[in-house]
Amino acid sequence: ADKKLRSLPATAQVATQEGRYVADLLNYMAHPTTTTTSERFKPFNYTHLGSLAYVGGDAAVIDFSGSKPLLDIFSLKPLSGR
């Protein structure tokens, strides 16, 4: 939650994006340039990249919300080992 009491889902997707943001911020602070931290870093903004839920057998529910091309869905099949 931020100071506006906005919470984000407790998922790996959120944690990954937050982790990258914090790592970039800490790396910048360790080696600052001429731009100030406030100019370089805007408040964290989560970008939802979609959801995937296993529902049993060979089935899954996918919600990419228009963020990924349909072709990417079919590229997941080789990862299943079937």
mmCIF file of the N, C-alpha and C atoms, coordinates in Angstrom:
data_MODEL
# 
_entry.id   MODEL 
# 
loop_
_atom_site.group_PDB 
_atom_site.id 
_atom_site.type_symbol 
_atom_site.label_atom_id 
_atom_site.label_alt_id 
_atom_site.label_comp_id 
_atom_site.label_asym_id 
_atom_site.label_entity_id 
_atom_site.label_seq_id 
_atom_site.pdbx_PDB_ins_code 
_atom_site.Cartn_x 
_atom_site.Cartn_y 
_atom_site.Cartn_z 
_atom_site.occupancy 
_atom_site.B_iso_or_equiv 
_atom_site.pdbx_formal_charge 
_atom_site.auth_seq_id 
_atom_site.auth_comp_id 
_atom_site.auth_asym_id 
_atom_site.auth_atom_id 
_atom_site.pdbx_PDB_model_num 
ATOM 1   N N  . ALA A 1 1  ? 0.848  -1.183  0.000   1.00 0.00 ? 1  ALA A N  1 
ATOM 2   C CA . ALA A 1 1  ? 0.000  0.000   0.000   1.00 0.00 ? 1  ALA A CA 1 
ATOM 3   C C  . ALA A 1 1  ? 0.885  1.234   0.000   1.00 0.00 ? 1  ALA A C  1 
ATOM 4   N N  . ASP A 1 2  ? 0.449  2.249   -0.701  1.00 0.00 ? 2  ASP A N  1 
ATOM 5   C CA . ASP A 1 2  ? 1.195  3.501   -0.704  1.00 0.00 ? 2  ASP A CA 1 
ATOM 6   C C  . ASP A 1 2  ? 0.489  4.515   0.193   1.00 0.00 ? 2  ASP A C  1 
ATOM 7   N N  . LYS A 1 3  ? 0.935  5.765   0.186   1.00 0.00 ? 3  LYS A N  1 
ATOM 8   C CA . LYS A 1 3  ? 0.359  6.764   1.083   1.00 0.00 ? 3  LYS A CA 1 
ATOM 9   C C  . LYS A 1 3  ? -1.087 7.105   0.742   1.00 0.00 ? 3  LYS A C  1 
ATOM 10  N N  . LYS A 1 4  ? -1.561 6.678   -0.413  1.00 0.00 ? 4  LYS A N  1 
ATOM 11  C CA . LYS A 1 4  ? -2.966 6.875   -0.776  1.00 0.00 ? 4  LYS A CA 1 
ATOM 12  C C  . LYS A 1 4  ? -3.790 5.630   -0.440  1.00 0.00 ? 4  LYS A C  1 
ATOM 13  N N  . LEU A 1 5  ? -3.217 4.694   0.297   1.00 0.00 ? 5  LEU A N  1 
ATOM 14  C CA . LEU A 1 5  ? -3.855 3.452   0.706   1.00 0.00 ? 5  LEU A CA 1 
ATOM 15  C C  . LEU A 1 5  ? -4.294 2.604   -0.474  1.00 0.00 ? 5  LEU A C  1 
ATOM 16  N N  . ARG A 1 6  ? -3.494 2.591   -1.494  1.00 0.00 ? 6  ARG A N  1 
ATOM 17  C CA . ARG A 1 6  ? -3.743 1.754   -2.664  1.00 0.00 ? 6  ARG A CA 1 
ATOM 18  C C  . ARG A 1 6  ? -2.912 0.494   -2.480  1.00 0.00 ? 6  ARG A C  1 
ATOM 19  N N  . SER A 1 7  ? -3.543 -0.650  -2.546  1.00 0.00 ? 7  SER A N  1 
ATOM 20  C CA . SER A 1 7  ? -2.786 -1.888  -2.393  1.00 0.00 ? 7  SER A CA 1 
ATOM 21  C C  . SER A 1 7  ? -2.717 -2.617  -3.725  1.00 0.00 ? 7  SER A C  1 
ATOM 22  N N  . LEU A 1 8  ? -1.683 -3.402  -3.870  1.00 0.00 ? 8  LEU A N  1 
ATOM 23  C CA . LEU A 1 8  ? -1.481 -4.194  -5.076  1.00 0.00 ? 8  LEU A CA 1 
ATOM 24  C C  . LEU A 1 8  ? -1.612 -5.664  -4.709  1.00 0.00 ? 8  LEU A C  1 
ATOM 25  N N  . PRO A 1 9  ? -1.968 -6.513  -5.676  1.00 0.00 ? 9  PRO A N  1 
ATOM 26  C CA . PRO A 1 9  ? -2.090 -7.938  -5.369  1.00 0.00 ? 9  PRO A CA 1 
ATOM 27  C C  . PRO A 1 9  ? -0.750 -8.534  -4.930  1.00 0.00 ? 9  PRO A C  1 
ATOM 28  N N  . ALA A 1 10 ? -0.816 -9.461  -4.007  1.00 0.00 ? 10 ALA A N  1 
ATOM 29  C CA . ALA A 1 10 ? 0.397  -10.119 -3.506  1.00 0.00 ? 10 ALA A CA 1 
ATOM 30  C C  . ALA A 1 10 ? 0.782  -11.239 -4.465  1.00 0.00 ? 10 ALA A C  1 
ATOM 31  N N  . THR A 1 11 ? 1.397  -10.851 -5.581  1.00 0.00 ? 11 THR A N  1 
ATOM 32  C CA . THR A 1 11 ? 1.786  -11.820 -6.609  1.00 0.00 ? 11 THR A CA 1 
ATOM 33  C C  . THR A 1 11 ? 3.254  -11.638 -6.964  1.00 0.00 ? 11 THR A C  1 
ATOM 34  N N  . ALA A 1 12 ? 3.806  -12.655 -7.610  1.00 0.00 ? 12 ALA A N  1 
ATOM 35  C CA . ALA A 1 12 ? 5.194  -12.581 -8.068  1.00 0.00 ? 12 ALA A CA 1 
ATOM 36  C C  . ALA A 1 12 ? 5.357  -11.483 -9.113  1.00 0.00 ? 12 ALA A C  1 
ATOM 37  N N  . GLN A 1 13 ? 4.328  -11.250 -9.913  1.00 0.00 ? 13 GLN A N  1 
ATOM 38  C CA . GLN A 1 13 ? 4.392  -10.218 -10.945 1.00 0.00 ? 13 GLN A CA 1 
ATOM 39  C C  . GLN A 1 13 ? 4.609  -8.834  -10.321 1.00 0.00 ? 13 GLN A C  1 
ATOM 40  N N  . VAL A 1 14 ? 3.872  -8.544  -9.257  1.00 0.00 ? 14 VAL A N  1 
ATOM 41  C CA . VAL A 1 14 ? 4.026  -7.266  -8.558  1.00 0.00 ? 14 VAL A CA 1 
ATOM 42  C C  . VAL A 1 14 ? 5.401  -7.200  -7.894  1.00 0.00 ? 14 VAL A C  1 
ATOM 43  N N  . ALA A 1 15 ? 5.790  -8.266  -7.207  1.00 0.00 ? 15 ALA A N  1 
ATOM 44  C CA . ALA A 1 15 ? 7.078  -8.283  -6.507  1.00 0.00 ? 15 ALA A CA 1 
ATOM 45  C C  . ALA A 1 15 ? 8.244  -8.099  -7.467  1.00 0.00 ? 15 ALA A C  1 
ATOM 46  N N  . THR A 1 16 ? 8.165  -8.702  -8.640  1.00 0.00 ? 16 THR A N  1 
ATOM 47  C CA . THR A 1 16 ? 9.226  -8.560  -9.639  1.00 0.00 ? 16 THR A CA 1 
ATOM 48  C C  . THR A 1 16 ? 9.354  -7.115  -10.094 1.00 0.00 ? 16 THR A C  1 
ATOM 49  N N  . GLN A 1 17 ? 8.227  -6.488  -10.409 1.00 0.00 ? 17 GLN A N  1 
ATOM 50  C CA . GLN A 1 17 ? 8.268  -5.099  -10.867 1.00 0.00 ? 17 GLN A CA 1 
ATOM 51  C C  . GLN A 1 17 ? 8.747  -4.164  -9.761  1.00 0.00 ? 17 GLN A C  1 
ATOM 52  N N  . GLU A 1 18 ? 8.276  -4.384  -8.530  1.00 0.00 ? 18 GLU A N  1 
ATOM 53  C CA . GLU A 1 18 ? 8.727  -3.555  -7.411  1.00 0.00 ? 18 GLU A CA 1 
ATOM 54  C C  . GLU A 1 18 ? 10.215 -3.761  -7.143  1.00 0.00 ? 18 GLU A C  1 
ATOM 55  N N  . GLY A 1 19 ? 10.667 -5.005  -7.223  1.00 0.00 ? 19 GLY A N  1 
ATOM 56  C CA . GLY A 1 19 ? 12.082 -5.300  -6.998  1.00 0.00 ? 19 GLY A CA 1 
ATOM 57  C C  . GLY A 1 19 ? 12.983 -4.622  -8.011  1.00 0.00 ? 19 GLY A C  1 
ATOM 58  N N  . ARG A 1 20 ? 12.576 -4.655  -9.279  1.00 0.00 ? 20 ARG A N  1 
ATOM 59  C CA . ARG A 1 20 ? 13.362 -3.974  -10.322 1.00 0.00 ? 20 ARG A CA 1 
ATOM 60  C C  . ARG A 1 20 ? 13.397 -2.467  -10.082 1.00 0.00 ? 20 ARG A C  1 
ATOM 61  N N  . TYR A 1 21 ? 12.266 -1.913  -9.667  1.00 0.00 ? 21 TYR A N  1 
ATOM 62  C CA . TYR A 1 21 ? 12.188 -0.476  -9.399  1.00 0.00 ? 21 TYR A CA 1 
ATOM 63  C C  . TYR A 1 21 ? 13.146 -0.096  -8.261  1.00 0.00 ? 21 TYR A C  1 
ATOM 64  N N  . VAL A 1 22 ? 13.091 -0.849  -7.170  1.00 0.00 ? 22 VAL A N  1 
ATOM 65  C CA . VAL A 1 22 ? 13.952 -0.560  -6.017  1.00 0.00 ? 22 VAL A CA 1 
ATOM 66  C C  . VAL A 1 22 ? 15.421 -0.773  -6.369  1.00 0.00 ? 22 VAL A C  1 
ATOM 67  N N  . ALA A 1 23 ? 15.733 -1.830  -7.116  1.00 0.00 ? 23 ALA A N  1 
ATOM 68  C CA . ALA A 1 23 ? 17.121 -2.082  -7.520  1.00 0.00 ? 23 ALA A CA 1 
ATOM 69  C C  . ALA A 1 23 ? 17.652 -0.942  -8.386  1.00 0.00 ? 23 ALA A C  1 
ATOM 70  N N  . ASP A 1 24 ? 16.836 -0.482  -9.342  1.00 0.00 ? 24 ASP A N  1 
ATOM 71  C CA . ASP A 1 24 ? 17.249 0.654   -10.177 1.00 0.00 ? 24 ASP A CA 1 
ATOM 72  C C  . ASP A 1 24 ? 17.477 1.899   -9.330  1.00 0.00 ? 24 ASP A C  1 
ATOM 73  N N  . LEU A 1 25 ? 16.588 2.138   -8.374  1.00 0.00 ? 25 LEU A N  1 
ATOM 74  C CA . LEU A 1 25 ? 16.715 3.307   -7.506  1.00 0.00 ? 25 LEU A CA 1 
ATOM 75  C C  . LEU A 1 25 ? 17.986 3.228   -6.660  1.00 0.00 ? 25 LEU A C  1 
ATOM 76  N N  . LEU A 1 26 ? 18.248 2.072   -6.060  1.00 0.00 ? 26 LEU A N  1 
ATOM 77  C CA . LEU A 1 26 ? 19.449 1.921   -5.233  1.00 0.00 ? 26 LEU A CA 1 
ATOM 78  C C  . LEU A 1 26 ? 20.728 2.022   -6.061  1.00 0.00 ? 26 LEU A C  1 
ATOM 79  N N  . ASN A 1 27 ? 20.730 1.438   -7.255  1.00 0.00 ? 27 ASN A N  1 
ATOM 80  C CA . ASN A 1 27 ? 21.897 1.550   -8.135  1.00 0.00 ? 27 ASN A CA 1 
ATOM 81  C C  . ASN A 1 27 ? 22.137 2.995   -8.536  1.00 0.00 ? 27 ASN A C  1 
ATOM 82  N N  . TYR A 1 28 ? 21.064 3.727   -8.815  1.00 0.00 ? 28 TYR A N  1 
ATOM 83  C CA . TYR A 1 28 ? 21.205 5.138   -9.166  1.00 0.00 ? 28 TYR A CA 1 
ATOM 84  C C  . TYR A 1 28 ? 21.772 5.922   -7.982  1.00 0.00 ? 28 TYR A C  1 
ATOM 85  N N  . MET A 1 29 ? 21.253 5.640   -6.784  1.00 0.00 ? 29 MET A N  1 
ATOM 86  C CA . MET A 1 29 ? 21.712 6.371   -5.600  1.00 0.00 ? 29 MET A CA 1 
ATOM 87  C C  . MET A 1 29 ? 23.179 6.067   -5.297  1.00 0.00 ? 29 MET A C  1 
ATOM 88  N N  . ALA A 1 30 ? 23.653 4.883   -5.653  1.00 0.00 ? 30 ALA A N  1 
ATOM 89  C CA . ALA A 1 30 ? 25.056 4.522   -5.432  1.00 0.00 ? 30 ALA A CA 1 
ATOM 90  C C  . ALA A 1 30 ? 25.978 5.225   -6.422  1.00 0.00 ? 30 ALA A C  1 
ATOM 91  N N  . HIS A 1 31 ? 25.451 5.529   -7.613  1.00 0.00 ? 31 HIS A N  1 
ATOM 92  C CA . HIS A 1 31 ? 26.234 6.181   -8.663  1.00 0.00 ? 31 HIS A CA 1 
ATOM 93  C C  . HIS A 1 31 ? 25.410 7.302   -9.299  1.00 0.00 ? 31 HIS A C  1 
ATOM 94  N N  . PRO A 1 32 ? 25.173 8.383   -8.569  1.00 0.00 ? 32 PRO A N  1 
ATOM 95  C CA . PRO A 1 32 ? 24.301 9.448   -9.091  1.00 0.00 ? 32 PRO A CA 1 
ATOM 96  C C  . PRO A 1 32 ? 24.914 10.165  -10.294 1.00 0.00 ? 32 PRO A C  1 
ATOM 97  N N  . THR A 1 33 ? 24.032 10.693  -11.132 1.00 0.00 ? 33 THR A N  1 
ATOM 98  C CA . THR A 1 33 ? 24.453 11.512  -12.269 1.00 0.00 ? 33 THR A CA 1 
ATOM 99  C C  . THR A 1 33 ? 23.974 12.932  -12.022 1.00 0.00 ? 33 THR A C  1 
ATOM 100 N N  . THR A 1 34 ? 23.909 13.723  -13.064 1.00 0.00 ? 34 THR A N  1 
ATOM 101 C CA . THR A 1 34 ? 23.513 15.117  -12.897 1.00 0.00 ? 34 THR A CA 1 
ATOM 102 C C  . THR A 1 34 ? 22.018 15.292  -12.642 1.00 0.00 ? 34 THR A C  1 
ATOM 103 N N  . THR A 1 35 ? 21.187 14.314  -13.033 1.00 0.00 ? 35 THR A N  1 
ATOM 104 C CA . THR A 1 35 ? 19.754 14.436  -12.774 1.00 0.00 ? 35 THR A CA 1 
ATOM 105 C C  . THR A 1 35 ? 19.463 14.064  -11.328 1.00 0.00 ? 35 THR A C  1 
ATOM 106 N N  . THR A 1 36 ? 18.482 14.724  -10.749 1.00 0.00 ? 36 THR A N  1 
ATOM 107 C CA . THR A 1 36 ? 18.119 14.421  -9.366  1.00 0.00 ? 36 THR A CA 1 
ATOM 108 C C  . THR A 1 36 ? 17.278 13.151  -9.316  1.00 0.00 ? 36 THR A C  1 
ATOM 109 N N  . THR A 1 37 ? 17.218 12.571  -8.140  1.00 0.00 ? 37 THR A N  1 
ATOM 110 C CA . THR A 1 37 ? 16.447 11.339  -7.968  1.00 0.00 ? 37 THR A CA 1 
ATOM 111 C C  . THR A 1 37 ? 14.987 11.553  -8.330  1.00 0.00 ? 37 THR A C  1 
ATOM 112 N N  . SER A 1 38 ? 14.412 12.694  -7.952  1.00 0.00 ? 38 SER A N  1 
ATOM 113 C CA . SER A 1 38 ? 12.997 12.941  -8.248  1.00 0.00 ? 38 SER A CA 1 
ATOM 114 C C  . SER A 1 38 ? 12.751 13.125  -9.743  1.00 0.00 ? 38 SER A C  1 
ATOM 115 N N  . GLU A 1 39 ? 13.749 13.623  -10.483 1.00 0.00 ? 39 GLU A N  1 
ATOM 116 C CA . GLU A 1 39 ? 13.594 13.756  -11.933 1.00 0.00 ? 39 GLU A CA 1 
ATOM 117 C C  . GLU A 1 39 ? 13.696 12.397  -12.613 1.00 0.00 ? 39 GLU A C  1 
ATOM 118 N N  . ARG A 1 40 ? 14.567 11.559  -12.110 1.00 0.00 ? 40 ARG A N  1 
ATOM 119 C CA . ARG A 1 40 ? 14.815 10.252  -12.735 1.00 0.00 ? 40 ARG A CA 1 
ATOM 120 C C  . ARG A 1 40 ? 13.766 9.219   -12.350 1.00 0.00 ? 40 ARG A C  1 
ATOM 121 N N  . PHE A 1 41 ? 13.291 9.262   -11.112 1.00 0.00 ? 41 PHE A N  1 
ATOM 122 C CA . PHE A 1 41 ? 12.379 8.234   -10.616 1.00 0.00 ? 41 PHE A CA 1 
ATOM 123 C C  . PHE A 1 41 ? 11.026 8.809   -10.249 1.00 0.00 ? 41 PHE A C  1 
ATOM 124 N N  . LYS A 1 42 ? 10.042 8.402   -11.003 1.00 0.00 ? 42 LYS A N  1 
ATOM 125 C CA . LYS A 1 42 ? 8.653  8.731   -10.696 1.00 0.00 ? 42 LYS A CA 1 
ATOM 126 C C  . LYS A 1 42 ? 8.171  7.697   -9.680  1.00 0.00 ? 42 LYS A C  1 
ATOM 127 N N  . PRO A 1 43 ? 7.044  7.937   -9.019  1.00 0.00 ? 43 PRO A N  1 
ATOM 128 C CA . PRO A 1 43 ? 6.518  6.920   -8.102  1.00 0.00 ? 43 PRO A CA 1 
ATOM 129 C C  . PRO A 1 43 ? 6.307  5.588   -8.828  1.00 0.00 ? 43 PRO A C  1 
ATOM 130 N N  . PHE A 1 44 ? 6.437  4.493   -8.091  1.00 0.00 ? 44 PHE A N  1 
ATOM 131 C CA . PHE A 1 44 ? 6.274  3.164   -8.677  1.00 0.00 ? 44 PHE A CA 1 
ATOM 132 C C  . PHE A 1 44 ? 4.912  3.042   -9.342  1.00 0.00 ? 44 PHE A C  1 
ATOM 133 N N  . ASN A 1 45 ? 4.904  2.474   -10.545 1.00 0.00 ? 45 ASN A N  1 
ATOM 134 C CA . ASN A 1 45 ? 3.668  2.261   -11.289 1.00 0.00 ? 45 ASN A CA 1 
ATOM 135 C C  . ASN A 1 45 ? 3.615  0.804   -11.737 1.00 0.00 ? 45 ASN A C  1 
ATOM 136 N N  . TYR A 1 46 ? 2.657  0.062   -11.202 1.00 0.00 ? 46 TYR A N  1 
ATOM 137 C CA . TYR A 1 46 ? 2.491  -1.350  -11.547 1.00 0.00 ? 46 TYR A CA 1 
ATOM 138 C C  . TYR A 1 46 ? 1.799  -1.477  -12.894 1.00 0.00 ? 46 TYR A C  1 
ATOM 139 N N  . THR A 1 47 ? 2.320  -2.344  -13.759 1.00 0.00 ? 47 THR A N  1 
ATOM 140 C CA . THR A 1 47 ? 1.718  -2.634  -15.058 1.00 0.00 ? 47 THR A CA 1 
ATOM 141 C C  . THR A 1 47 ? 1.281  -4.090  -15.061 1.00 0.00 ? 47 THR A C  1 
ATOM 142 N N  . HIS A 1 48 ? -0.029 -4.309  -15.137 1.00 0.00 ? 48 HIS A N  1 
ATOM 143 C CA . HIS A 1 48 ? -0.548 -5.679  -15.143 1.00 0.00 ? 48 HIS A CA 1 
ATOM 144 C C  . HIS A 1 48 ? -0.243 -6.317  -16.490 1.00 0.00 ? 48 HIS A C  1 
ATOM 145 N N  . LEU A 1 49 ? 0.455  -7.439  -16.480 1.00 0.00 ? 49 LEU A N  1 
ATOM 146 C CA . LEU A 1 49 ? 0.855  -8.115  -17.709 1.00 0.00 ? 49 LEU A CA 1 
ATOM 147 C C  . LEU A 1 49 ? 0.001  -9.329  -18.027 1.00 0.00 ? 49 LEU A C  1 
ATOM 148 N N  . GLY A 1 50 ? -0.993 -9.605  -17.202 1.00 0.00 ? 50 GLY A N  1 
ATOM 149 C CA . GLY A 1 50 ? -1.878 -10.732 -17.443 1.00 0.00 ? 50 GLY A CA 1 
ATOM 150 C C  . GLY A 1 50 ? -1.823 -11.740 -16.318 1.00 0.00 ? 50 GLY A C  1 
ATOM 151 N N  . SER A 1 51 ? -2.726 -12.710 -16.396 1.00 0.00 ? 51 SER A N  1 
ATOM 152 C CA . SER A 1 51 ? -2.822 -13.748 -15.376 1.00 0.00 ? 51 SER A CA 1 
ATOM 153 C C  . SER A 1 51 ? -2.944 -15.113 -16.034 1.00 0.00 ? 51 SER A C  1 
ATOM 154 N N  . LEU A 1 52 ? -2.447 -16.120 -15.358 1.00 0.00 ? 52 LEU A N  1 
ATOM 155 C CA . LEU A 1 52 ? -2.536 -17.494 -15.824 1.00 0.00 ? 52 LEU A CA 1 
ATOM 156 C C  . LEU A 1 52 ? -2.869 -18.354 -14.611 1.00 0.00 ? 52 LEU A C  1 
ATOM 157 N N  . ALA A 1 53 ? -3.940 -19.140 -14.712 1.00 0.00 ? 53 ALA A N  1 
ATOM 158 C CA . ALA A 1 53 ? -4.336 -20.002 -13.602 1.00 0.00 ? 53 ALA A CA 1 
ATOM 159 C C  . ALA A 1 53 ? -4.558 -21.422 -14.095 1.00 0.00 ? 53 ALA A C  1 
ATOM 160 N N  . TYR A 1 54 ? -3.892 -22.365 -13.485 1.00 0.00 ? 54 TYR A N  1 
ATOM 161 C CA . TYR A 1 54 ? -4.065 -23.783 -13.795 1.00 0.00 ? 54 TYR A CA 1 
ATOM 162 C C  . TYR A 1 54 ? -5.395 -24.235 -13.207 1.00 0.00 ? 54 TYR A C  1 
ATOM 163 N N  . VAL A 1 55 ? -6.211 -24.933 -14.006 1.00 0.00 ? 55 VAL A N  1 
ATOM 164 C CA . VAL A 1 55 ? -7.514 -25.389 -13.523 1.00 0.00 ? 55 VAL A CA 1 
ATOM 165 C C  . VAL A 1 55 ? -7.666 -26.905 -13.588 1.00 0.00 ? 55 VAL A C  1 
ATOM 166 N N  . GLY A 1 56 ? -6.580 -27.624 -13.796 1.00 0.00 ? 56 GLY A N  1 
ATOM 167 C CA . GLY A 1 56 ? -6.611 -29.081 -13.776 1.00 0.00 ? 56 GLY A CA 1 
ATOM 168 C C  . GLY A 1 56 ? -6.367 -29.709 -15.131 1.00 0.00 ? 56 GLY A C  1 
ATOM 169 N N  . GLY A 1 57 ? -5.798 -30.909 -15.097 1.00 0.00 ? 57 GLY A N  1 
ATOM 170 C CA . GLY A 1 57 ? -5.520 -31.621 -16.341 1.00 0.00 ? 57 GLY A CA 1 
ATOM 171 C C  . GLY A 1 57 ? -4.612 -30.824 -17.253 1.00 0.00 ? 57 GLY A C  1 
ATOM 172 N N  . ASP A 1 58 ? -5.041 -30.656 -18.494 1.00 0.00 ? 58 ASP A N  1 
ATOM 173 C CA . ASP A 1 58 ? -4.301 -29.846 -19.466 1.00 0.00 ? 58 ASP A CA 1 
ATOM 174 C C  . ASP A 1 58 ? -4.894 -28.455 -19.611 1.00 0.00 ? 58 ASP A C  1 
ATOM 175 N N  . ALA A 1 59 ? -5.688 -28.021 -18.660 1.00 0.00 ? 59 ALA A N  1 
ATOM 176 C CA . ALA A 1 59 ? -6.441 -26.771 -18.813 1.00 0.00 ? 59 ALA A CA 1 
ATOM 177 C C  . ALA A 1 59 ? -5.882 -25.639 -17.953 1.00 0.00 ? 59 ALA A C  1 
ATOM 178 N N  . ALA A 1 60 ? -5.996 -24.451 -18.496 1.00 0.00 ? 60 ALA A N  1 
ATOM 179 C CA . ALA A 1 60 ? -5.613 -23.236 -17.778 1.00 0.00 ? 60 ALA A CA 1 
ATOM 180 C C  . ALA A 1 60 ? -6.500 -22.099 -18.253 1.00 0.00 ? 60 ALA A C  1 
ATOM 181 N N  . VAL A 1 61 ? -6.645 -21.109 -17.404 1.00 0.00 ? 61 VAL A N  1 
ATOM 182 C CA . VAL A 1 61 ? -7.382 -19.903 -17.752 1.00 0.00 ? 61 VAL A CA 1 
ATOM 183 C C  . VAL A 1 61 ? -6.353 -18.799 -17.923 1.00 0.00 ? 61 VAL A C  1 
ATOM 184 N N  . ILE A 1 62 ? -6.437 -18.081 -19.041 1.00 0.00 ? 62 ILE A N  1 
ATOM 185 C CA . ILE A 1 62 ? -5.461 -17.043 -19.354 1.00 0.00 ? 62 ILE A CA 1 
ATOM 186 C C  . ILE A 1 62 ? -6.168 -15.710 -19.531 1.00 0.00 ? 62 ILE A C  1 
ATOM 187 N N  . ASP A 1 63 ? -5.627 -14.669 -18.911 1.00 0.00 ? 63 ASP A N  1 
ATOM 188 C CA . ASP A 1 63 ? -6.139 -13.312 -19.099 1.00 0.00 ? 63 ASP A CA 1 
ATOM 189 C C  . ASP A 1 63 ? -4.951 -12.412 -19.389 1.00 0.00 ? 63 ASP A C  1 
ATOM 190 N N  . PHE A 1 64 ? -4.746 -12.079 -20.656 1.00 0.00 ? 64 PHE A N  1 
ATOM 191 C CA . PHE A 1 64 ? -3.655 -11.181 -21.015 1.00 0.00 ? 64 PHE A CA 1 
ATOM 192 C C  . PHE A 1 64 ? -4.135 -9.750  -21.174 1.00 0.00 ? 64 PHE A C  1 
ATOM 193 N N  . SER A 1 65 ? -5.413 -9.516  -21.095 1.00 0.00 ? 65 SER A N  1 
ATOM 194 C CA . SER A 1 65 ? -5.996 -8.171  -21.153 1.00 0.00 ? 65 SER A CA 1 
ATOM 195 C C  . SER A 1 65 ? -5.446 -7.340  -22.303 1.00 0.00 ? 65 SER A C  1 
ATOM 196 N N  . GLY A 1 66 ? -5.197 -7.981  -23.424 1.00 0.00 ? 66 GLY A N  1 
ATOM 197 C CA . GLY A 1 66 ? -4.727 -7.249  -24.592 1.00 0.00 ? 66 GLY A CA 1 
ATOM 198 C C  . GLY A 1 66 ? -3.270 -6.854  -24.550 1.00 0.00 ? 66 GLY A C  1 
ATOM 199 N N  . SER A 1 67 ? -2.522 -7.309  -23.529 1.00 0.00 ? 67 SER A N  1 
ATOM 200 C CA . SER A 1 67 ? -1.127 -6.893  -23.415 1.00 0.00 ? 67 SER A CA 1 
ATOM 201 C C  . SER A 1 67 ? -0.161 -7.788  -24.179 1.00 0.00 ? 67 SER A C  1 
ATOM 202 N N  . LYS A 1 68 ? -0.613 -8.986  -24.589 1.00 0.00 ? 68 LYS A N  1 
ATOM 203 C CA . LYS A 1 68 ? 0.263  -9.914  -25.297 1.00 0.00 ? 68 LYS A CA 1 
ATOM 204 C C  . LYS A 1 68 ? -0.408 -10.377 -26.581 1.00 0.00 ? 68 LYS A C  1 
ATOM 205 N N  . PRO A 1 69 ? 0.355  -10.598 -27.626 1.00 0.00 ? 69 PRO A N  1 
ATOM 206 C CA . PRO A 1 69 ? -0.228 -11.162 -28.848 1.00 0.00 ? 69 PRO A CA 1 
ATOM 207 C C  . PRO A 1 69 ? -0.699 -12.596 -28.614 1.00 0.00 ? 69 PRO A C  1 
ATOM 208 N N  . LEU A 1 70 ? -1.718 -13.009 -29.343 1.00 0.00 ? 70 LEU A N  1 
ATOM 209 C CA . LEU A 1 70 ? -2.260 -14.351 -29.206 1.00 0.00 ? 70 LEU A CA 1 
ATOM 210 C C  . LEU A 1 70 ? -1.199 -15.416 -29.452 1.00 0.00 ? 70 LEU A C  1 
ATOM 211 N N  . LEU A 1 71 ? -0.232 -15.141 -30.298 1.00 0.00 ? 71 LEU A N  1 
ATOM 212 C CA . LEU A 1 71 ? 0.828  -16.097 -30.600 1.00 0.00 ? 71 LEU A CA 1 
ATOM 213 C C  . LEU A 1 71 ? 1.581  -16.516 -29.343 1.00 0.00 ? 71 LEU A C  1 
ATOM 214 N N  . ASP A 1 72 ? 1.760  -15.612 -28.383 1.00 0.00 ? 72 ASP A N  1 
ATOM 215 C CA . ASP A 1 72 ? 2.474  -15.943 -27.153 1.00 0.00 ? 72 ASP A CA 1 
ATOM 216 C C  . ASP A 1 72 ? 1.762  -17.026 -26.349 1.00 0.00 ? 72 ASP A C  1 
ATOM 217 N N  . ILE A 1 73 ? 0.447  -17.097 -26.447 1.00 0.00 ? 73 ILE A N  1 
ATOM 218 C CA . ILE A 1 73 ? -0.297 -18.116 -25.720 1.00 0.00 ? 73 ILE A CA 1 
ATOM 219 C C  . ILE A 1 73 ? 0.135  -19.503 -26.181 1.00 0.00 ? 73 ILE A C  1 
ATOM 220 N N  . PHE A 1 74 ? 0.284  -19.671 -27.487 1.00 0.00 ? 74 PHE A N  1 
ATOM 221 C CA . PHE A 1 74 ? 0.644  -20.972 -28.025 1.00 0.00 ? 74 PHE A CA 1 
ATOM 222 C C  . PHE A 1 74 ? 2.107  -21.316 -27.777 1.00 0.00 ? 74 PHE A C  1 
ATOM 223 N N  . SER A 1 75 ? 2.928  -20.342 -27.496 1.00 0.00 ? 75 SER A N  1 
ATOM 224 C CA . SER A 1 75 ? 4.335  -20.628 -27.213 1.00 0.00 ? 75 SER A CA 1 
ATOM 225 C C  . SER A 1 75 ? 4.505  -21.244 -25.827 1.00 0.00 ? 75 SER A C  1 
ATOM 226 N N  . LEU A 1 76 ? 3.460  -21.233 -24.992 1.00 0.00 ? 76 LEU A N  1 
ATOM 227 C CA . LEU A 1 76 ? 3.533  -21.833 -23.662 1.00 0.00 ? 76 LEU A CA 1 
ATOM 228 C C  . LEU A 1 76 ? 3.454  -23.358 -23.714 1.00 0.00 ? 76 LEU A C  1 
ATOM 229 N N  . LYS A 1 77 ? 2.835  -23.914 -24.733 1.00 0.00 ? 77 LYS A N  1 
ATOM 230 C CA . LYS A 1 77 ? 2.635  -25.363 -24.830 1.00 0.00 ? 77 LYS A CA 1 
ATOM 231 C C  . LYS A 1 77 ? 3.948  -26.152 -24.747 1.00 0.00 ? 77 LYS A C  1 
ATOM 232 N N  . PRO A 1 78 ? 5.020  -25.751 -25.446 1.00 0.00 ? 78 PRO A N  1 
ATOM 233 C CA . PRO A 1 78 ? 6.270  -26.522 -25.326 1.00 0.00 ? 78 PRO A CA 1 
ATOM 234 C C  . PRO A 1 78 ? 6.818  -26.551 -23.900 1.00 0.00 ? 78 PRO A C  1 
ATOM 235 N N  . LEU A 1 79 ? 6.491  -25.566 -23.082 1.00 0.00 ? 79 LEU A N  1 
ATOM 236 C CA . LEU A 1 79 ? 6.990  -25.532 -21.710 1.00 0.00 ? 79 LEU A CA 1 
ATOM 237 C C  . LEU A 1 79 ? 6.287  -26.548 -20.822 1.00 0.00 ? 79 LEU A C  1 
ATOM 238 N N  . SER A 1 80 ? 5.113  -27.016 -21.250 1.00 0.00 ? 80 SER A N  1 
ATOM 239 C CA . SER A 1 80 ? 4.349  -27.943 -20.417 1.00 0.00 ? 80 SER A CA 1 
ATOM 240 C C  . SER A 1 80 ? 4.913  -29.359 -20.458 1.00 0.00 ? 80 SER A C  1 
ATOM 241 N N  . GLY A 1 81 ? 5.780  -29.657 -21.426 1.00 0.00 ? 81 GLY A N  1 
ATOM 242 C CA . GLY A 1 81 ? 6.363  -30.981 -21.528 1.00 0.00 ? 81 GLY A CA 1 
ATOM 243 C C  . GLY A 1 81 ? 5.438  -32.009 -22.148 1.00 0.00 ? 81 GLY A C  1 
ATOM 244 N N  . ARG A 1 82 ? 4.380  -31.543 -22.809 1.00 0.00 ? 82 ARG A N  1 
ATOM 245 C CA . ARG A 1 82 ? 3.418  -32.471 -23.436 1.00 0.00 ? 82 ARG A CA 1 
ATOM 246 C C  . ARG A 1 82 ? 3.357  -32.258 -24.911 1.00 0.00 ? 82 ARG A C  1 
# 
